[in-house]
Amino acid sequence: MTRFFIVLLFVLMVICVYTIISQTLYRRYHSSVIIKGEKKHKIAITFDDGPHPVYTPKILDLFKLHEMKATFFIVGELGEKHPSILNRMIDEGHEVAIHHHRHVSAWTQTPWQLKRQIHQCAQVIKKVTNQKPLFYRPPWGHLNMSSLSMAKPYHLVIWTGIFQDWTLKTTKTALVQKLMRKVEDGAIFVLHDNGDTPGADEKAPEMTIAALEEFLPYLKQQGYESITMQQLMNQS
Ligand SMILES: [Zn+2]
């Protein structure tokens, strides 16, 4: 019995080191994990989990109206389903980046499975848009011990602001206030253009869009502009 518990404890420790401990150390101390940019009066508004056939085009309309740019961290299999939306993103000056091929956590993936998730998604982007993606953000921001090496040559991006816009428990007014509070030079915001992800509310992007209708004019009024990740990190 004692031996069983020692083995169990050992297995749990290995799992913790592979997932949460590696994630915490990388996100806090590793210089190649991008948390923030440095450009004055610029931020990067980014969207995870799309493209969605209804919500993503509405977001594109809104960004066109306010002459702002966004970065879309797409799910590869959804990109395959909606290639015209990816091409519209590129045509309108936005950036397409990697989430995973399917929306799975790096905590559940072996290093090789993780590599496949990242590179398969990158392949979809290259095939559909003829552009090479530069940035990768893992679903839920989860990293495992192999994430940095498996993500190469892509730059791993986290965020300065995440706003619980995936749940309708967050009201539009609360979301607008949260967004306003987090505006600073070089900020990287994460929002979501798809509510079909596990743990999200299907209609939550409607609230995100309503909040952006109010937030984007405010941003401009404050002398700020949303640009792509490439522009924020001087990669273009
Ligand atoms: Zn996601």
Residues whose N, C-alpha, C, O or C-beta is under 5 A from the ligand:
A	BS01	ZN	D48 D49 P139 W140
